[in-house]
Amino acid sequence: MIDGTAGVSGRRDADEALLDNPQALAEADPGGMLRHTASAGAQVRESAALAAEANLAVLADDGRPRAVVIAGIGTAGRTGDVLATVAGPRCPVPIIGHRSAGVPGWVGAADVVIAVSASGRSPEALGAAEAAHRRGARLVAVGAPDSQLQSIAEQARAPFIPVPRRAPARASLWALTVPVLLAARSLGLVKVNEADLAETAARLDADADRCRSAAESFVNPAKSLALGLAGSIPIVWGSSPLATVAARRFGDTLSANARYPVVTGALGEAGRGRVGLLDGVFGGLAEGERDIFADPAEDDGEGTRLRLVLLRDGGLNAEDDTDEPLAVEERRADAVQTLAERRGVRCDVVTAEGGSALERLASLIAVPDFASIYLALAHGLDPMAVPAITEMKELSNQ
């Protein structure tokens, strides 16, 4: 569920009319990023079926591992964050994300390495898979079929879950995540059952329908969120560890799809310093104290401002055995909304829905994913083609 404070400001250079023209949207999105993003529910179902064919049960033959390392970068790296938050603090072994080539120096035969790469050729995943094989660690590989990563997995006689390359990596989060979750389930580290997967897929389908291009802005939560963010500097904070994963995911898509600078993180950390942004030159100070040398005659009242997006998770406290809600996190969320209101910083709130941790996470990711694409399209940007990413890979020989 999404809620925004009254009014929309700072829509500079955003074509609002385009967002309510499905034909124009289709023409502005030649790579089909909206369509790829709408396939999230289908990704859950397909990846679950592919993982079921990979004989992941063999992972349990050597018992519980000492630690699990999720090796990958970009969206692939986010799969480790999802696993850690779904497993929760009661997970019996540490789950560690690794975003550089190779593996940590302590990894050995007692550990499991899950190498993830949408293309099957990222240096980080390939290096981790090779290092895991050399050190005798149990290996699981997730990536494109008939790729270098699959070859390494076959040499190591390790399970490989093929993920067909139907979309860019950043639109394939769920295709990459589900195999990681099911591998961890085989190790006894996370409780994700078929009902959880089915409900998560249904949630993603429902949100895709709400955010479809034919739905007008006033009833489409993703279009409304995009228009609220237009021309602003977004700050995205999560009220819980689960919501923080979604916040960082939104930061990824805002940067890559819409090319917007963004600050993301946990609300608890923000309260120790970053909440001061609300008092800065793009926050409350902008009400009358920013740029004291500016010519009043040239002030159009549309200066760049902060826009706060607060992702709230009303789930149960996983740190103990009670059913107490996350009271501390909820109080912090209420407090930061009050602070923003007092400083004239507009705030959008996305509230988690669903029963399982996985479904609640999906509910916090789906609408922001679409919003990042609509924000790009409103600015005349193709969310599929990101020249800087292509040039970066060419310059670094990747």
N, C-alpha and C positions, 0 to 999 in steps of 0.2 A: 504494500500500500504506500502511495506517495502523497505528500501534502506539501504545498508551498505557501509561503506567507503572501499576503496580498500584494498584488502589483508585480510588474516585470520591469526591470531597469537595465540599461546598458546593452540594448540589442544592436549596437553599432555594426553596420555592414552585414547584418543577417537578413536574409530574404525570407520574411515570415510567410509571404504568400506561397512560396515554393513548397513549403511543408504541407500545405493543404491541397496540393495538386499532384495526385498520384502519378499521372503521366509524366509530369516534369521531374518528379522524384526518380522514376525509373530511368529517364534519360540522363539524369545527373549521377546515377549509380550504375555505370556500365558493367562494373565487375560483380555486381550483385551482392554487396556486403549486407544489405538488409535481408536478402533471401538466405544468405549463409547463416546470419545470426538467428534467423527464425527457425533454423534446423536444429537448434540446441536440444530439444526434446528427442528428436530422431537420433541425434548423436549418442545420447544416453542409451537408447535401446540398441543401436547397432554395436556400440562398443561393448556393452554387456554380453551380447551374443558372441562377439568375436573373442572376448576374454574367456567365455565358457568353453571354447574350443581349444584353448591354449594349454590345457593340463596344468593349471596353476597349483593343483593339489600337491604336486611334487615338491613344492616349496616347504611344506610342513614336515617332510621326511627327516630333516636334521634338527627339528625342534625350533623353539623360539630363538630368534637372533639376539645378539647383544645390542645391535642398533640397526636402523634402516636409513640409508642415504638415498635421497631423491636427487638425481643428477640431471640437470638441464638448465636452459636459460630462456628468458622471456616467458611466454605462456607456458612452456614446458616446465619451467621452474616454479610457476604458480601452483602446479599440481601438488607439489610437496606441501605448500601452505594449506591447500584444501585438505590433504590427508591429515596433517597435524591438527587442524581445528576440528575435523570430524571425529578423529580419534579421541581428542580431548586430553586434559591433564592426567587422567587416570590410565592412559596408555602405558603398558608395562615396560616399553623400551623407548629410548629417544628416537625421534624422527627428525632428520637433519637435512635441510636443503643445501645443495652444493651447486654453485653457479659458475664454476671455472673448470678447466680441463683437469682430468685425473680425478683422484679421490683423496680425502683427508689421509694423512700419514698413518693414522692408527687403524685404518680399515684392514681387516684380515678375514680369515676363514670363518670367524664367528658372526660375521655381519652379512647384511643383504644390501645390494646396490640395485636401485631401479633407475635405469637410464631412459630418458624420455626425449624424443625429438620428433616434431611433426614431419620434418623432411627426411629424417633418418640419416642425416649427415652433419649435424652440428658438431663442431669440434669438442664441445663440452661433453655431450652425451657419448660420442665415440671414444674420447679419452677415458671417460669414467668406465665404460664397458670393458675396454681393453685392460685397464688397471685392475678392475675387479676380477677379471679372468686370471690375470697373472698372479694375484694374491690369494686366489682360492676362495674368494667371497662368492656367496650365492648371487646370481645375476638374474634380473628380469629386464627385458627391453621392450619399449613401447614406441612405435613409429611407423613410418611409411613402409609398405611391403616392397620387397625386392630392393632394399636399400643397403648401404654399408652397415647400418646398425643391425639389420637382420643377419647379415653375414657373420658379424662378430658373435651374435647370440647363437647362431648355429654351430660355430667353431667351439664355443664354450658349452654346447649342449644345454643351453638355458632357454627358459620359456620366452617366446616372442609374441607380442600381441600386435597384429597389423592394424594400423589406423589409416584407411584410405584417404588420400590427400584430396579432399573435396573442396577445401576452403583454405584461406591463409591461416597460419598458426593462431593468430590472435582471435579468429572466429571459430577455433576448434578446441576451446578450453574443455568442453564436456567430453569430446571424443578422446582426449588425452587423459582426462582425470579419472574416468570410470575404470579403466584397466589398472591404474595405480591403486585405487580403492579396493578393487577385488583381489589384487595381489596381496595387499595388506590383510584383507579378510582371511585369505588362505593361511597367513602366518598367525592368525588369532589376535591381531592387533586392533581391529576395528569392527564394529557391529553395523554392517550395512546389508540389509536383506533385500529380496526381490521387491517387496512392497515399497521399501524406501526408494528404490530406483524407479519404480513405476510412478509413484507419487511425485517424485522430482521431475520426471519427464513430463507428466501431465501439467505440473506447475509451469514449466518452461513453455509448453504448448499454449497454455492459457495466456501467459504474459506476451507471447509472440502475437497472439490474436489481438490483445488489447493495444499493442504497439504497432499494428500493421499500418502500412502507408495510407490505406484508404480511410483510416480513422482520423477525424479532424482533431486539431490541436487541443480543443477544449475538452475532449474526452480521451485523448491519447496521452498517457502519463509521460511517455518518453519525449514526445514533441514539446509538451509543456516544460519539462525539465530542461531540454535543450534551449528553448527560448529564454528561460530564466537565466541560464548560464552565459548566453551570448554577450560578448563584450566585457566579461568579468574575468577576474582571477579566481578560479575555483579552489576552495578548501574542502576536502572530503575527509571526514573523520568517522570512524566506526566506534560504536559504544561498547563493543565486546570483542574478544579475540576473533570470533566468527565474523562479525561485522567489519572488523579491520581488514580481514582478507578481502572482503568485497570492496572496501574502500580503496585498497591498493590496486585491485583489478580495475576499478573505475579510473584510477590515475593512469594505468597503462593504456586504456582505450582512449581516454581524452587526449593523451599525448600522441598516440599513433594515428588514430582515426581523424580527430579534429585539430590536431597540432596545437593544443592549448597547454600552457604551463599550468601545473597543478601541484598543490601541497596535499599529501595524504598521510594518514597515520591513525594511531589509536587515540581515542579521546582521553584516556588516562594520561598518556604521555603529553598530549596537547596542554593539559591543565598544569603541567610543570614548566611551560615556557611558550609553546607555540600559540597558545590562546592570546598572547600579547599581540599577535597580528591584527586582532580586532581593534586595537588601539592605534594601529599604524597609519601610514600615509594613504593606504588603500582601504582602510576601515573607518573607525569613528573619527579619526583626525581629518578625514576628507570632508566632513560636514562644514568646515569653515576655516580650518587651520592649515590645510595643505597648500603649498606654493604661495607664500605670502607676497611674492613679487609678481604674481600673475595679473594681467590686465583684466579687470572685471568685465570690460566690454567684450572680451573674447571668450569669456567663460560660458559655454553652452549648457552647463549643468549635467553633462553626460560623461564625466570623467570615469576612468576605469576604477571599478570598485571590487572588493571581495564579494564572493557569493559562497555561502556556506551550504554544503550538502552533508546532512547528518544521517548516517545509516544506523538505525536502531534495531537491536535484537532483544526481544522480550522473552527469550528462552530461559530455561531453568538453569540454575547454577550447577555446573558440572564439577566444581571443585570439592564438593562434599556430597553426602548421601541424603541431603534434604531436598525438598521441593521448593525452597525459597527462591523467588525470582532474583535476577541480577540487580539487587537493590542499589548497590553502589554505582554501577554503570548507569542505571536509569536516572539517579539523582544528578550525576554528572551531565547527562544528556539534557535534562531539564535546565540545569544551570547554564550550559553553554547557549541554549536557545534564548534564555533570558538575557544573557550578555550581548548576544548578537542583536536582539530586538532593541535594547537600550542604546546601541551604537548605530542603529540604522542599517545594519548589515542584513541583507535578506537571507532567508534560510529555507532550504527545501529539506523535507524529512521523508526518508524511505524507511518503512517499518517492515520487518521480517514477518512472513506468514508461513504457516505449515507446521507439521509435527516434528519430523526428524531434523537433525542438524543439517543434513544435506539439502533437504527441501527448503529450509529457512535460508540457507546460503544462496540457493538458486533464486529465491524470491528477491534477494538483495542485489543480485548480479544482473538479472535479465533486463529490467527497465533501464538502468544506467548503460548497459551495452548498447541498446538501441539509441539512447539519448546521445551518445558520443557520435554515432553515425549521422543522426539528424542534425547535430550541431555542425558537423563537417559539410553536409549538403547545403545547409542554410548559408554557409560562407562561400559556396561555390567550389568546394574542395572535393576531390574524388577520394573517398575513404579507403579505397582499395590500393590506389597507387600512391606510395610515399617515396618520392625521389630520394630523400636523404637516407632512408634505410637502404635502398638499392645501391647508392653511391658508397655508403659506409661499407657494405659487403664487398664491393668491387675494390675499394682502396685497401681493405684488410685481407684481400684474397680469400674470402670465404665463399 
